[in-house]
Amino acid sequence: MSISNEATRRLWTWQGHDVQIDKGPVVLDSSTYLSVTPKQKPRYEAVHSSLGTDQLIWCHTVEKECNAKDSNGDDLVLWLLEVPLSEIACFVDEWLAERLIRNHPCPSIETWREWRREAVHQHPKRQDRQDQFIDCQLKQYAGDMLTPEEGWNGYFLGAPERCEWVTAVLYSPVNTDWITERPTV
């Protein structure tokens, strides 16, 4: 399959050295990430439930976030991918998901997305300032807050305007043609 004529997105994913993302299946019980960061489990369960499968590969959408490598172990290897936008199962707004996991208040999805766009516009290269902007907006917000169900349903995005704090989720196994750099172990 050639993907040269279709809009694509560069993605990065850390996986265990014995995982072949183009072979499958995903074995959640052996996930280093989930065992080291158990707070992520509700996020994974919500995405699995929404998409109807747990055969998913989670990817970074920004290289600097990937290079920060909260790799949770030395036995992980980095895969580089170039994936057609039409093949990305969903995008996850990690900032909103994190707030929901921690039971922090969140405005309506429309308000949330408006604030995110404004924060990125005002502070394009400063995630910390974007976060501060949204926190200030929340302090002044007098509207209805999301219920957890509404929040989990709303944090899936189409192709985002900006990728900071957005994760791409792919169905497993991934197409071999999307792999631009296969790790060596």
C-alpha positions in Angstrom: 0.0 0.0 0.0 1.4 3.4 -0.9 0.6 6.2 1.4 2.4 9.0 -0.5 -0.7 10.6 -1.9 -2.6 10.7 1.4 -2.2 13.0 4.4 -0.1 11.3 7.0 1.0 11.9 10.6 4.4 11.1 12.0 4.0 9.0 15.2 6.3 7.5 17.8 5.6 4.6 20.1 7.6 2.9 22.9 7.1 -0.8 23.2 8.7 -3.7 24.9 11.7 -5.1 23.1 9.8 -8.4 22.4 6.7 -6.6 20.9 6.3 -6.6 17.1 3.7 -4.0 16.5 3.1 -5.2 12.9 2.4 -8.8 14.1 0.0 -8.5 17.1 -1.7 -9.4 19.3 -1.4 -6.8 22.0 -1.0 -8.5 25.4 -2.1 -6.0 28.0 -1.1 -8.2 31.0 2.5 -7.8 30.0 2.3 -4.0 29.4 5.2 -2.3 31.2 3.5 1.0 30.9 0.2 -0.1 32.6 2.1 -1.8 35.4 4.2 1.2 36.2 1.4 3.8 35.7 -1.8 2.2 37.0 -3.6 5.5 36.9 -3.7 5.1 33.2 -5.9 2.1 33.4 -9.3 4.0 33.4 -8.1 5.8 30.2 -7.2 2.6 28.5 -10.5 1.0 29.5 -12.5 3.9 28.3 -10.8 3.9 24.9 -11.0 0.1 24.6 -14.7 0.2 25.4 -15.4 3.1 23.0 -13.5 1.4 20.1 -14.7 -2.1 20.9 -11.2 -3.7 21.2 -8.1 -3.7 23.3 -5.9 -4.4 20.3 -4.6 -0.9 20.2 -1.2 0.8 19.9 -0.8 4.2 21.7 1.5 6.7 20.0 3.1 10.1 20.7 2.2 12.8 18.2 5.0 15.2 19.2 8.6 14.1 19.1 9.7 16.2 22.1 7.1 14.4 24.3 8.4 11.1 23.0 12.0 12.0 23.6 11.1 13.0 27.2 10.9 9.2 27.4 9.0 8.4 30.5 9.8 5.0 29.2 9.2 3.2 32.5 12.0 0.8 31.9 15.1 0.1 30.0 13.6 -2.8 28.1 11.6 -0.5 25.8 12.4 0.3 22.1 11.2 3.2 19.9 9.2 2.7 16.7 8.8 5.5 14.2 5.7 5.5 12.1 4.2 7.5 9.2 0.5 6.8 9.3 -2.4 7.9 7.0 -4.8 10.2 9.0 -7.6 8.0 7.9 -6.1 5.0 9.6 -5.7 6.6 13.0 -8.5 5.1 15.2 -8.8 8.2 17.4 -6.9 11.0 19.0 -7.0 11.4 22.8 -6.8 14.8 24.5 -4.5 13.8 27.3 -4.9 17.0 29.3 -8.7 16.5 29.5 -8.3 12.8 30.2 -5.8 13.5 33.0 -8.3 16.0 34.6 -11.1 13.4 34.3 -8.9 10.6 35.9 -8.1 13.0 38.8 -11.8 14.1 39.1 -10.9 17.7 38.4 -13.6 20.0 37.0 -14.0 20.4 33.3 -16.3 22.7 31.2 -18.4 21.6 28.3 -16.5 20.0 25.4 -17.2 23.0 23.2 -15.9 25.4 25.8 -12.9 23.1 26.5 -11.9 23.0 22.8 -12.3 26.8 22.5 -10.0 27.3 25.5 -7.5 24.9 24.1 -7.4 26.7 20.7 -7.1 30.1 22.5 -4.3 28.8 24.8 -2.3 27.4 21.9 -2.8 30.6 19.9 -1.6 32.8 22.9 1.2 30.5 23.9 2.2 28.4 20.9 5.4 26.9 22.3 4.7 27.0 26.1 2.6 24.1 27.4 3.0 25.4 30.9 1.5 28.7 29.9 -1.3 26.9 28.0 -2.1 25.0 31.2 -2.0 28.2 33.3 -4.4 29.9 30.8 -6.9 27.0 31.1 -6.6 26.9 34.9 -7.4 30.7 35.0 -10.4 30.2 32.7 -11.7 27.4 34.9 -11.5 29.7 38.0 -13.7 32.2 36.2 -16.1 29.7 34.6 -19.6 29.7 35.9 -21.2 27.3 33.4 -22.1 23.6 33.7 -19.3 21.1 34.3 -19.0 17.8 32.4 -20.2 14.7 34.0 -17.5 11.9 33.8 -19.5 10.1 31.1 -19.7 13.3 29.0 -16.0 13.9 29.4 -14.9 10.4 28.5 -17.1 10.5 25.4 -15.8 13.9 24.4 -12.1 13.6 24.7 -11.8 11.8 21.4 -10.8 14.2 18.7 -10.5 14.3 14.9 -7.1 15.3 13.6 -6.1 18.0 16.0 -4.9 21.5 15.0 -1.9 21.0 17.3 -0.6 17.8 18.7 0.8 18.8 22.1 -0.8 16.6 24.8 -2.6 14.6 22.2 -2.1 10.8 21.8 -2.9 8.9 18.6 -4.3 5.4 18.9 -3.9 2.8 16.2 -5.5 -0.6 15.7 -3.1 -3.5 16.1 -1.3 -4.9 14.2 -0.1 -1.8 12.3 0.5 -1.9 8.6 4.2 -2.7 7.9 4.3 0.1 5.3 3.8 2.7 8.1 7.0 1.7 9.9 9.7 4.2 8.9 12.2 3.0 11.5 12.1 -0.4 13.1 14.0 -0.7 16.4 17.1 -3.0 16.6 17.4 -5.1 19.7 
